[in-house]
Amino acid sequence: MLEYEVALANILAQMPAAKPELIPVRHAHRRILAAPVLAPIPLPPFDNSSMDGYAVRAADTLPENSELRITGRVDTGKSPETSVEPGCCARIFTGAALPPGADAVIMQEDTRLDPEKPGSIRIVEGVKPWENVRFRGEDIAAGAPAGLHGVEISLGHLNLFAALGISQVSVARQPTLGILATGSELRESDENLSAGGIFESNRAGLTALFQAAGAVPQAFPLVKDTLADTQAALEAAFDQNDLVVTSGGVSVGELDFVKSAFQAMGGEMEFWKIAMRPGKPFVFGRWREKFLFGLPGNPVSAFVTALLLVRPALRRWQGAIATSLPPSCGILAETLDNPGTRRHFVRVTLDETEMVRPAGTQASHILSSLAAANGLVDVPPAGSLAAGSVVRVIRWE
């Protein structure tokens, strides 16, 4: 059996280089940048006022109670048509360009208008040089990186790109992914549940997980436990997709046909079995330039292996620098024991007080504990994590 890190490194190393495509910025949220984005202009593009008030020479505002003559007005969206001479000021508004001669902006709250002198203001509180001024390029200089290659485009990136006048960005193409669920006992949720049948539950969660990771998933019809049906389903899924994920049929039972069907169609097995719980039976293979991820059939095992092994592969396929989920930390409310010989990824809940608790029964068929959980804690084999200790939580929600 492979250790988890060895298996993951093997998978990531085989993912192909990302293929770029140009898309509108408005559709780019959470896509992966395929090339750096450089600022075409400085931001702000010119020195401007951060306040409504008056553009002044700072030296003219001291001592307080001095008077300045209003000799102009600077509106937003227009070039200044006035300059500020000694003893004078110009009415200015937030975002308007600083006029020549001015080196500060005094807030209107720090001035007083004299009804008897409508063309002047009295200074209540003076300003220092460059106070209330936003400088050209202080946010980002022209030519500086606004987004790095391999980084996921955040909401903040969208705002920044728009402010820079960028309408399109180069992002990695999203992988198409076929999802197969194998098992003659499986039924669709809208079917009548006959004796011995169970409703198929893996494809719904896997579809959402892969979509959130940037893939374009497609769920295929249920697959009966025969070699012919399994091979036909695999061939159809590979014909339409870059990657194929199966659930069930990867163990050693006489009705487990995924491995043999994959090899019969010319697929090459890279490895099988990982020293982890849940999720020991896991298949990774290559068919031409495409890849197979064979997940266990038990629903929790399928979800955990998809989260820890398939999701990072999807991110790397898109050229992402960060392939793992961002870590969170919390304090264990109770001890977590693992008497087994494989590391155990325990389902837990991390609450708003940063306390971590087991989400319920940890058997691989118990979906209620998966529904209650929002993360996993990695407990080493034949080991334990004591109550009160700080642990890393692999969160997916």
C-alpha positions as CSV (number, residue, x, y, z in Angstrom):
1,M,0.0,0.0,0.0
2,L,1.2,3.5,-0.8
3,E,1.4,6.2,1.7
4,Y,-1.1,9.1,1.0
5,E,1.6,11.6,0.2
6,V,3.4,9.3,-2.2
7,A,0.2,8.5,-4.0
8,L,-0.7,12.2,-4.2
9,A,2.7,13.2,-5.5
10,N,2.5,10.5,-8.2
11,I,-0.9,11.8,-9.3
12,L,0.1,15.5,-9.4
13,A,3.3,14.7,-11.3
14,Q,1.3,13.2,-14.1
15,M,-1.2,16.0,-14.6
16,P,-0.6,17.7,-18.0
17,A,0.3,21.4,-18.4
18,A,-2.6,23.7,-18.3
19,K,-4.1,24.9,-21.6
20,P,-5.0,28.6,-21.7
21,E,-8.1,30.3,-22.9
22,L,-9.2,33.9,-22.9
23,I,-12.4,34.8,-21.1
24,P,-14.2,38.0,-19.9
25,V,-13.3,39.1,-16.5
26,R,-16.9,39.0,-15.4
27,H,-16.9,35.2,-15.9
28,A,-13.5,34.7,-14.3
29,H,-14.3,34.2,-10.6
30,R,-12.4,31.2,-9.1
31,R,-10.7,30.4,-12.4
32,I,-7.0,29.8,-12.4
33,L,-4.8,32.4,-14.1
34,A,-2.8,30.9,-17.0
35,A,-0.5,33.9,-17.3
36,P,0.4,36.8,-15.1
37,V,-1.8,39.9,-15.3
38,L,0.2,43.2,-15.5
39,A,-1.3,46.5,-14.7
40,P,-1.7,48.5,-17.9
41,I,-2.1,51.8,-16.0
42,P,-1.1,53.0,-12.5
43,L,-3.8,52.9,-9.8
44,P,-4.8,55.5,-8.9
45,P,-4.1,56.9,-12.4
46,F,-3.4,60.4,-11.0
47,D,-3.0,62.2,-7.7
48,N,-6.4,62.8,-6.3
49,S,-8.4,63.9,-3.2
50,S,-9.6,61.4,-0.6
51,M,-12.0,63.9,0.8
52,D,-14.6,66.5,-0.1
53,G,-12.9,69.8,0.8
54,Y,-10.5,72.2,-0.6
55,A,-7.2,71.8,-2.4
56,V,-4.6,73.9,-0.6
57,R,-1.0,74.6,0.0
58,A,-0.4,73.1,3.4
59,A,1.8,76.0,4.6
60,D,-1.2,78.3,4.0
61,T,-3.4,76.5,6.5
62,L,-1.2,77.5,9.4
63,P,-1.7,79.3,11.7
64,E,-5.3,78.3,12.3
65,N,-8.0,80.8,11.7
66,S,-6.2,82.0,8.5
67,E,-8.3,82.8,5.5
68,L,-7.9,81.5,2.0
69,R,-9.5,82.8,-1.2
70,I,-11.4,80.3,-3.3
71,T,-10.2,80.7,-6.9
72,G,-11.4,77.5,-8.6
73,R,-13.3,74.3,-8.5
74,V,-12.2,70.7,-9.4
75,D,-15.0,68.2,-10.2
76,T,-14.5,64.5,-10.4
77,G,-14.0,63.1,-13.9
78,K,-12.5,66.3,-15.2
79,S,-9.0,67.7,-15.6
80,P,-8.2,70.6,-13.3
81,E,-8.7,73.9,-15.0
82,T,-7.2,75.9,-12.2
83,S,-4.0,76.0,-10.1
84,V,-3.6,76.9,-6.5
85,E,-1.5,80.0,-5.8
86,P,-0.3,81.1,-2.4
87,G,-3.1,82.3,-0.2
88,C,-5.7,80.6,-2.4
89,C,-7.6,77.2,-2.5
90,A,-9.9,75.3,-4.9
91,R,-13.1,73.5,-4.0
92,I,-12.5,69.8,-4.6
93,F,-14.4,66.5,-4.3
94,T,-13.5,62.9,-3.4
95,G,-11.6,61.3,-6.3
96,A,-11.0,64.6,-8.2
97,A,-7.5,65.2,-9.5
98,L,-5.3,67.4,-7.4
99,P,-4.7,70.7,-9.2
100,P,-1.2,72.1,-9.8
101,G,0.2,74.0,-6.9
102,A,-1.7,72.1,-4.2
103,D,0.0,69.7,-1.9
104,A,-2.9,68.8,0.5
105,V,-6.6,68.7,0.8
106,I,-8.3,70.1,3.9
107,M,-11.6,68.5,4.8
108,Q,-14.6,70.7,4.5
109,E,-15.4,70.0,8.1
110,D,-12.2,71.7,9.1
111,T,-13.2,74.9,7.3
112,R,-15.8,77.6,7.8
113,L,-17.6,79.7,5.3
114,D,-18.2,83.4,6.1
115,P,-21.5,84.7,4.7
116,E,-19.9,88.1,4.6
117,K,-17.0,86.8,2.5
118,P,-18.5,84.3,0.1
119,G,-15.3,83.9,-1.9
120,S,-13.1,82.7,1.0
121,I,-12.9,80.1,3.8
122,R,-11.5,80.2,7.3
123,I,-9.3,77.4,8.4
124,V,-10.4,75.7,11.7
125,E,-7.7,73.0,11.7
126,G,-4.6,73.0,9.4
127,V,-3.2,70.1,7.4
128,K,0.2,68.7,6.8
129,P,1.8,68.4,3.3
130,W,0.1,65.6,1.2
131,E,-2.6,65.0,3.8
132,N,-5.8,63.6,2.3
133,V,-4.1,63.0,-1.0
134,R,-4.1,59.6,-2.9
135,F,-0.9,59.3,-4.9
136,R,-0.7,58.2,-8.5
137,G,0.3,54.5,-8.5
138,E,0.3,54.1,-4.7
139,D,-2.1,51.1,-5.1
140,I,-0.3,49.5,-8.0
141,A,2.2,50.8,-10.5
142,A,1.9,50.5,-14.2
143,G,3.5,47.2,-15.3
144,A,3.3,45.7,-11.8
145,P,1.6,42.2,-11.4
146,A,-2.1,42.5,-10.6
147,G,-2.5,38.7,-10.6
148,L,0.1,35.9,-10.6
149,H,0.2,32.8,-12.9
150,G,-1.4,29.8,-11.2
151,V,-3.4,31.8,-8.7
152,E,-7.2,31.5,-8.3
153,I,-9.0,34.6,-9.3
154,S,-10.8,36.0,-6.2
155,L,-13.5,38.6,-5.8
156,G,-10.8,41.1,-5.0
157,H,-9.0,40.3,-8.2
158,L,-12.2,41.0,-10.1
159,N,-12.5,44.5,-8.6
160,L,-8.8,45.2,-9.2
161,F,-8.9,44.0,-12.9
162,A,-12.0,46.2,-13.5
163,A,-10.4,49.2,-11.9
164,L,-7.4,48.7,-14.2
165,G,-9.6,48.6,-17.3
166,I,-8.9,44.9,-17.9
167,S,-11.8,43.2,-19.7
168,Q,-10.3,39.8,-20.5
169,V,-7.9,37.4,-18.8
170,S,-6.0,34.2,-19.8
171,V,-7.2,31.3,-17.6
172,A,-6.6,27.6,-17.7
173,R,-9.2,25.5,-19.5
174,Q,-11.4,23.6,-17.1
175,P,-11.1,19.8,-17.3
176,T,-14.2,17.8,-18.3
177,L,-14.9,14.9,-16.0
178,G,-17.2,11.9,-16.3
179,I,-18.6,10.4,-13.1
180,L,-19.7,6.7,-13.1
181,A,-21.3,4.8,-10.2
182,T,-21.1,1.0,-10.5
183,G,-23.3,-1.5,-8.8
184,S,-26.3,-3.7,-9.8
185,E,-27.9,-2.8,-6.5
186,L,-28.0,0.9,-7.2
187,R,-31.2,2.8,-8.1
188,E,-31.9,6.4,-9.2
189,S,-33.6,8.5,-6.6
190,D,-36.8,8.7,-8.7
191,E,-37.1,4.9,-9.0
192,N,-39.1,2.6,-6.8
193,L,-36.8,0.9,-4.3
194,S,-37.2,-2.8,-4.7
195,A,-35.9,-5.4,-2.3
196,G,-32.1,-5.5,-2.2
197,G,-31.8,-2.1,-3.9
198,I,-30.3,1.1,-2.6
199,F,-30.4,4.7,-3.8
200,E,-27.2,5.8,-5.4
201,S,-25.7,8.7,-3.4
202,N,-22.1,9.3,-4.5
203,R,-22.6,11.2,-7.8
204,A,-24.5,14.1,-6.3
205,G,-21.8,15.0,-3.7
206,L,-18.9,14.3,-6.1
207,T,-20.4,16.5,-8.8
208,A,-20.6,19.4,-6.4
209,L,-17.1,18.8,-5.1
210,F,-15.6,18.6,-8.5
211,Q,-17.5,21.6,-9.8
212,A,-16.2,23.7,-6.9
213,A,-12.7,22.6,-7.8
214,G,-13.1,24.0,-11.3
215,A,-14.0,20.9,-13.3
216,V,-16.9,20.5,-15.6
217,P,-18.5,17.3,-14.3
218,Q,-21.0,15.0,-16.1
219,A,-22.8,12.2,-14.3
220,F,-23.4,9.1,-16.4
221,P,-26.1,6.5,-16.0
222,L,-25.7,3.8,-13.4
223,V,-23.5,0.8,-14.4
224,K,-24.4,-2.8,-13.8
225,D,-21.8,-5.2,-12.3
226,T,-20.7,-6.9,-15.5
227,L,-17.4,-6.7,-17.3
228,A,-19.1,-5.7,-20.6
229,D,-21.3,-3.0,-19.0
230,T,-18.4,-1.6,-17.1
231,Q,-16.1,-1.4,-20.1
232,A,-18.8,0.1,-22.3
233,A,-19.5,2.8,-19.6
234,L,-15.7,3.6,-19.2
235,E,-15.3,3.9,-23.0
236,A,-18.2,6.2,-23.3
237,A,-17.0,8.4,-20.4
238,F,-13.5,8.6,-21.7
239,D,-14.7,9.4,-25.2
240,Q,-16.4,12.6,-23.8
241,N,-14.1,13.7,-21.0
242,D,-10.5,14.5,-20.0
243,L,-10.8,12.5,-16.7
244,V,-13.1,9.8,-15.4
245,V,-14.0,9.1,-11.8
246,T,-15.8,5.8,-10.8
247,S,-17.2,4.8,-7.5
248,G,-17.4,1.1,-6.6
249,G,-16.0,-1.9,-8.3
250,V,-12.3,-1.3,-7.4
251,S,-11.9,-3.9,-4.6
252,V,-11.1,-7.7,-5.0
253,G,-14.7,-9.1,-5.1
254,E,-15.9,-11.2,-8.0
255,L,-18.2,-8.3,-9.0
256,D,-15.5,-5.6,-9.0
257,F,-14.9,-5.0,-12.7
258,V,-13.4,-1.5,-12.9
259,K,-9.7,-2.5,-13.0
260,S,-10.2,-5.4,-15.4
261,A,-12.5,-3.4,-17.7
262,F,-10.0,-0.5,-17.7
263,Q,-7.1,-2.8,-18.6
264,A,-9.2,-4.5,-21.3
265,M,-9.7,-1.2,-23.1
266,G,-5.9,-0.5,-23.0
267,G,-5.7,1.4,-19.7
268,E,-2.5,1.3,-17.7
269,M,-2.8,0.9,-13.9
270,E,-0.5,3.2,-12.0
271,F,-1.3,2.0,-8.5
272,W,-4.0,0.5,-6.3
273,K,-4.5,0.6,-2.5
274,I,-3.5,3.5,-0.2
275,A,-2.6,3.2,3.5
276,M,-5.5,5.4,4.7
277,R,-8.9,5.1,6.3
278,P,-11.4,5.5,4.9
279,G,-10.4,4.8,1.3
280,K,-7.9,2.0,1.1
281,P,-9.1,0.7,-2.3
282,F,-8.3,3.5,-4.8
283,V,-7.3,3.1,-8.4
284,F,-5.3,5.6,-10.4
285,G,-4.6,4.9,-14.1
286,R,-3.9,6.4,-17.5
287,W,-5.7,5.8,-20.8
288,R,-3.7,7.5,-23.5
289,E,-3.5,11.1,-22.3
290,K,-6.5,10.8,-20.0
291,F,-6.8,9.6,-16.4
292,L,-8.9,7.3,-14.3
293,F,-9.7,7.7,-10.6
294,G,-11.4,4.7,-9.2
295,L,-13.0,5.5,-5.8
296,P,-14.4,3.0,-3.3
297,G,-18.1,2.4,-3.4
298,N,-18.8,3.2,0.3
299,P,-20.0,6.8,0.3
300,V,-17.7,8.2,2.9
301,S,-14.7,6.5,1.4
302,A,-15.6,7.9,-2.0
303,F,-16.0,11.4,-0.7
304,V,-12.7,11.4,1.4
305,T,-10.6,10.0,-1.5
306,A,-12.1,12.4,-3.9
307,L,-11.4,15.3,-1.6
308,L,-7.8,14.3,-0.8
309,L,-6.7,12.8,-4.1
310,V,-9.0,13.9,-7.0
311,R,-9.6,17.5,-6.0
312,P,-5.8,18.3,-5.9
313,A,-5.4,16.7,-9.3
314,L,-8.1,18.9,-10.8
315,R,-6.4,21.9,-9.4
316,R,-3.0,20.9,-10.8
317,W,-4.7,20.1,-14.2
318,Q,-5.6,23.8,-14.3
319,G,-2.1,24.9,-13.3
320,A,-3.0,26.0,-9.8
321,I,-0.1,26.6,-7.5
322,A,-2.2,25.7,-4.4
323,T,-3.7,22.3,-4.8
324,S,-4.7,21.6,-1.3
325,L,-7.6,23.1,0.7
326,P,-6.6,26.0,2.9
327,P,-5.8,24.7,6.4
328,S,-7.8,25.6,9.5
329,C,-6.8,25.0,13.1
330,G,-8.9,24.2,16.2
331,I,-8.8,22.7,19.6
332,L,-9.9,19.2,20.2
333,A,-12.8,18.9,22.6
334,E,-12.1,15.2,23.1
335,T,-9.3,12.7,22.4
336,L,-9.2,11.0,19.0
337,D,-7.8,7.5,19.1
338,N,-6.7,5.4,16.1
339,P,-5.8,1.8,17.1
340,G,-5.5,0.8,13.4
341,T,-2.5,0.4,11.2
342,R,-3.6,3.0,8.7
343,R,-3.9,6.7,9.3
344,H,-7.5,7.7,9.9
345,F,-9.1,10.9,8.4
346,V,-11.7,11.4,11.1
347,R,-14.8,13.4,10.2
348,V,-15.2,16.4,12.5
349,T,-17.0,19.6,13.0
350,L,-15.0,22.8,13.6
351,D,-17.4,25.4,15.2
352,E,-17.3,29.2,15.5
353,T,-15.5,28.9,18.9
354,E,-12.6,26.9,17.2
355,M,-13.5,23.7,19.0
356,V,-13.2,20.4,17.1
357,R,-15.5,17.5,17.8
358,P,-16.0,14.1,16.1
359,A,-19.0,14.3,13.8
360,G,-20.4,10.9,14.8
361,T,-19.9,7.3,13.9
362,Q,-16.9,6.9,11.7
363,A,-17.8,3.8,9.7
364,S,-17.4,4.3,6.0
365,H,-21.1,3.8,5.2
366,I,-22.4,6.3,7.7
367,L,-23.6,9.3,5.8
368,S,-25.2,11.2,8.7
369,S,-21.8,11.9,10.2
370,L,-20.5,13.1,6.8
371,A,-23.5,15.5,6.6
372,A,-22.7,16.8,10.1
373,A,-19.0,17.3,9.4
374,N,-17.2,20.2,7.8
375,G,-13.7,18.8,7.9
376,L,-11.2,16.0,8.5
377,V,-8.5,15.5,11.1
378,D,-5.6,13.2,10.2
379,V,-4.9,10.8,13.1
380,P,-1.7,8.8,12.8
381,P,-1.8,4.9,12.8
382,A,-1.7,3.4,16.3
383,G,-1.8,6.9,17.7
384,S,-4.0,9.4,19.3
385,L,-4.5,13.2,19.5
386,A,-5.2,14.4,23.0
387,A,-8.2,16.6,24.1
388,G,-7.1,20.2,24.3
389,S,-4.4,19.9,21.6
390,V,-4.4,22.2,18.6
391,V,-5.0,20.2,15.4
392,R,-5.1,21.0,11.7
393,V,-8.5,20.6,10.1
394,I,-8.9,19.9,6.4
395,R,-12.1,21.9,5.8
396,W,-14.3,21.6,2.7
397,E,-17.1,23.9,4.0
